[in-house]
Amino acid sequence: MPSKPPAVEIEVDNRVVRVTNPDRVYFQESGATKLDLVEYYLAVGPGIVNALWERPCMLHRFPKGLAGDKVHQKRLPAGAPPWVETVRLFFPRWSRTADELCVTELGSVIWAVQMSTVEFHPWNSRREDTEKPDEWRIDLDPGPLSDYDQVRRVAHVAHEILDELGAVGYPKTSGSKGMHVYVRIRPDHGFKEVRRAALAFAREVERRAPDDVTTLWWKKDRDPHHLFVDYNQNARDHTIAAAYSVRGLPDARVSTPIRWDEVDDADPRDFTIFTVPDRFAELGDLHEDIDDHVFDIAPLLEWADRDEAQGAEPPAEPEE
């Protein structure tokens, strides 16, 4: 009889999570294993929990490692222990509900990793009212012929405008080619209004950096040398990788919070599951106090009213 695959028990606060197949290689480039992934998330525990706290969370799972297929999982995988919490969401397009992971403790993150999750993609709203976002997300998405220096230039323009608005932005690398900036907002508006505000901000960035930025909706219409300020990431059920989430890339890159004074020097390729734990131990969670700086999007909605009065189109219906 073949022996069962080895397993290890991981103590997480007052929970014990059994990790099966700990030696399965997830990242072929480095040989990093499932257990390496678990140990990474343990090392940045307060940061990933803060990023996911009480948010519906879609999971990007790789049951066979990155060499296998990726599973986009809305519903909580079967077999969850009773202490893993969820939030129920309704999806009008399919007239169905889904109980998504809702993290309130690190044990839930480690259990999801045991279930082959690599990436965590939370909503920008919380379970108290999932239809009212409390996070405005600025996604700086470089075009096919952009480079990261362009991302850096546009990030500084976005920072300048946020300062003028009195909004505190929290930047992070996307873990891929771009950069994200998060702003905590009052949960007073629905997704359509937050997205409309995000488009008004994107248009202001475009006005100040017309040689670098586009807000054109259709990819076919965009100059490939331009960076798209992707306001659509604020649409309902559109998610991006959380702060401290690993990305499904061969080098095990991490979407990593950075300081504004690091923008010019920080290289996304330097932030991996091998380097971020030491950085976290030294700096802590750079997004830790985001809840202390809440912005009212009313000025952005005034910009949207102004732009539309001058003939600008309101946001197109989001792609599903």
N, C-alpha and C positions, 0 to 999 in steps of 0.2 A: 504494500500500500504506500503511495506517495505521501510524504509528510506534508503537513499544512505549511503554507508560507509563514515565515517568521513574523511576529508582531511585537510591538512595544507598547507599553502603557505610559501615557504622558499625564502628569499631574498639572492641572491648570487651576490655580486657586483652589476651590473646594470641589472641583470636578476631576474625573479621570476619563481620558479619551484613549481608546484602544486604536492604535494606528497599524493597519495591516499593510503588508508589502512595503515596509519602510525603505528597502533598498532599491525599489523600482526607480530607474533613471528617468527623470522628467526633462532634464535639459542636457541634450546630447553634447553640446559644445563644451560644457564644463564637467559633465558627469554628475551634476547635482541631482540628488534623489528626493523622493517624497519626504523623507525625514529631514533633509536639509531645508525643505520648504517649511515644514512644521517649525523647525528651530528658528528660521527667519521670523515667522509671524509671532513666535513667543518673544523674540528679542525686541520687536517694535509693538508689543501688545497694546500699551496705552494709546499709541498713535492710530493703529488700525481700528480699535474700538471707538475712539473719538470720531473718526471719519465715518463710521457705519452706524453710529448710535441711533437706534430706534427708526432706522430708515428701511423701507422695503429694499431688498437687495437681490439682484440677479447674479447668478453664479456662472462663471465660465469654467467648465470642468474639462479635464483631459484625462479620462480614465486609463489610458495607456501611455500617459506622458505626452509631450509635445509631438512625438513622432506619430501619434494616433489622431483620431478625430476630436474636434472640439465640440462640446455640448453647451448650448446656451440654455440655462435652466432657470425658469421663473419659479416653478413650484419647488418647495423644499423636497430634497431627495427622500425617498422612503427610508424608514429605519431610524429616524432621529430619536434621541432620548427625549423624555418628556420635558426636560428643562430647556431645550432649544426653542426659542420663541419665534413666532411668525406674525405676519400681518396679512389680512385678506384684502385683495384688490379685485376690482371689477374691470373687465376689458370689454368695452362696448362693441368693438369690431367683431368679436367672436361670441358675445353675450355669455361670457364665462368668467368664473372667478379663479384666482390662484392664491394660495397661501405661500407668501415669499418669506425667506429668512429675514428676521428682524433682530439684529445683534444688540444685546444688552450686557454681554460679558465675553471675555476672551475665549472661554471654553467653546462657545458657538462657532467662533472663527476656526479654531483648531479642529472641531468636528467637521466643518465644511471642507477643510483641507484633507482630512481623512477620507472624505467622499470625493477626492480628486479635484477639488477646486483650486485653481491657480489665481484667477482674477476675481475681484469683488467689485460689482458695479451697482452702487446704491442710487436710489431716487434722490431728487433734490427736495423732497418733502419727508415729513416724519409721520409716524402712525397715528399721532393725535388727530391730524387732519391731513390725510394723504393728498387731498386736492388743493392744498394751499402750500406752495413751496416756501421754504425758509432759507433757501440757498440759491443765489444767482451765480451762474457758471459762465465764465468768459473762456472760450476755447479758441486758442490761436492755432489754426490748422494750416500748416504750410502747403502750398501747391506743389505739383510734381517737380517743378523746376526751381523751387525755393531752396534756401539753405537756412541753417539754424541762426546765422547772424541776423537774418531778416526777422526771425521769431524774437530775438533779443531786442531789436529796434522797436518792433511793434509793442512788445511788453512794456517798454519805457513810456511809450505814448499812452497806453492804457493806464499805467500807473499815474501819469500826470493828470489825466482826466479824473481818475478816482480821487486823487488828492483834492482837486478843485471841487468835486462833489461832496467832499467830506466823508467818503466811503473808504473803509479799510479793506484792501485786497490782500488775499493770501495766495501767493504763487506756488506752483509746483510743476515739475516736469511732467509731461503726459506719460512718460515711460516709453514713448515711441519717438515721433519726430517733432512734436509741438510742445505747447505749454498751456497750462490751465491757471486761471485765477478765480478763486472763490470769494464771494462776498456774502456774509450773513445778512438776511433781510427779514423784515417783519412778515409773518405769514398772513398777510391781509388780502392777497390777490390770488386768483387762479392761474393756471399755467399759461393761458392765452395772454393775460396781461403782463406776466413776468417775461414771457417771450417777446412781447411787443416792446417792453422796456429794454430788453437785451439788444434788440435790433436797433433801437434808437441810439444806444451806446455804441454799437458797432459802426453805425453810420458816422458818428462823431470821430471815431478812430480813423475811419476811411477819409474823412475830410482833412484830417491833420497829417495823414500819411498816404496820400493817393498813389504814390509810386510803389507802395508795398502792400496795400490792403484792398480787398474786394469784399463786398457784401452781396454780390450777385447770387441769386438762389440756385440757378441751374449750373451744374459743373461744366457743361458744354460751353457756357457763356463766359466762364472765368478765364482770365489770363493765367496760364500755368506758372508764371513767375510770381504771381501774387499770393498773399496769404489770406485765407478766408477766416473772418471772425465768425465762428459758427454759433450764432444765436439759437439755432435749432436745438442745441443741447439742453435748452430749458423747456422743451416741449414735454408733455406728459409721456411717461414711460420711455423717455430717452435717457440713457445712462452712460456715464463714462467711468473709467477706473478710479477708484478711491485713492486718496492720499495713502501711501504705504502699500498699495496693492502691487503685487508682482504682476508683470505682463507676460503673456504667452509668447515670448521671444527667445531665441536660442541662447542669448547671453544672460537670461534671468534678470532682465532689467526691472527697475522699480519706479513707479510714479512717486516722486520724492519731493516733499516740501523744501523750498529754498527761501532764503532771505532776498529782499529786493536788491541788496548790495552784492549778491552773488550772481545776478542774472548774466552779467557780461562774461563771467568766467566758468560758470557751472556747465558741464558737458553731460547731457543725459546718459551717455554711454558709461559714465563713471559710477552711476548709481545702480547697484545690483544687490542681490541677496547676500553677496559676500562683503560689500562695503557699507551698506546702509546701517546694519546693526551697530558698528562702531560710531558712525555719525550720530545715530539716535542716542547712544549712550553718552556722547559728549554734549549734544545740543538739546536733547529732549524733543518733544513734539512741537515743531514750529507753528502748527495750527492749533495749539492747545487752547488759546484764549479767543478763538474766533467767535464764540457765542457772546463774548463781552462787547462786541463791536457790531451793532445791528444798524442797518441802513434802511431808510424809508425810500422806496423807489419812485415816490411822487415826482421828483424832478425829471426822471427819465420818461415817465408817462407824459409829462408836459412837452418834452422834446419830441415824443412820438406824435402828439397832437399837432405840434408845429410842423413837423416833417410831412405829415399827411395832408395838412391844410395847404402846403406848398406843392402838393402833387405826388409825394412819395407813396408808393404802394404799402399797405399794411402787410404783415408777414404772410407769406403763402402758407397754405395748409401743410403741416409737417408730413414728411414721408413716414410711412409705417413699415 
